[in-house]
Each structure stands twice: as C-alpha cells, then as structure tokens.
Amino acid sequence: MSEKVPLLNCDQKRAFDTIKDASDNPITNNSNKVFFVDGTGGTSKTFLYTQVLNYIRSQGKIELAV
C-alpha cells in the first residue's frame, strides 16, 4: 500500500476504505463497480484517486479512472 495513505484526511480515508473494501471483497469475480467522489475545488480528490489507483494496481488488478 502507498506510504501516502496515512496523509488522507478523515473523509478521504473513509472513501479510500470503502473503495478498498469493495475491491478486496468482490461479490462476484465479474462484478463491476463505479464510485463517484463529489467535491469542489480544494478537496484533494486527485490525491485520493491517486492513492486508490496505486493500491488497487499494487494488488495486480485493473483500475480505470475516467
């Protein structure tokens, strides 16, 4: 896991954990998941997205941010 995860604020950590848990515990092997993180400028969404992408890719899984 990224060494920067501890730098996430409380809301970012909650979102990270939710997405991480969904990735770690899929309902079925072929289930698709979509997450939308709402926020306005200055909420560090890019930092959160980067940590999520790094974590899931480190597990050998495919993750796309669109």
N, C-alpha and C positions, 0 to 999 in steps of 0.2 A: 504494500500500500504506500501511497505517496507520503513523504515526510511532511508535506504541507497540509494534510488533513487536519491536524490539531489547530491550524490557524483559522479554520472556518468558524464563523460566528454561530450563535445558537440556532438561528433559522436555517442557515446554510447546512449545519450539521444534521438537523432534522431532515432536510431534503436529501442530503447525501445518504443518510442511513436508510431512508425509505427506498431510494433507488437501489442502493446496495443490497438490501434485503430482498427486493423483487428480483434482482439479478441472481443472487445466491440461492434463492428458493423458488425456482420457476414452478408454476402449476403443471405445465407440460413442457416437454422439450421443445415444442414448436410454438409456444405462446409468444406473441408479440406484445411489447409494452411501449407505451408512449407516455412521456412525462412532460408537463409544461410548467416551467418555473416563471411565475409572474413577478414583476418588479419594474421599477422605473430606474432611471439613471442613478448610478452610485450604489446599487445594491450588490455589486460584485458577482453578478450572475456568471460572467466569463470565468472567474476564479473557481466558482462552484463547478461549472461544466468541465473545466479542465481536470479537476480532481476526480470527478465521476468517470470521465473518459479514461484517465490514467488507471484508475482502479480496475474498471471492467476489462480494459485491454490487457492489464497485467495478469488477468485470470485466463487469458487466451481466448476471450470472447470477442465478438464483433459488436462494435457500438458506433452508431452514427449520430452526429449532432446536425440537425437541419434547422 
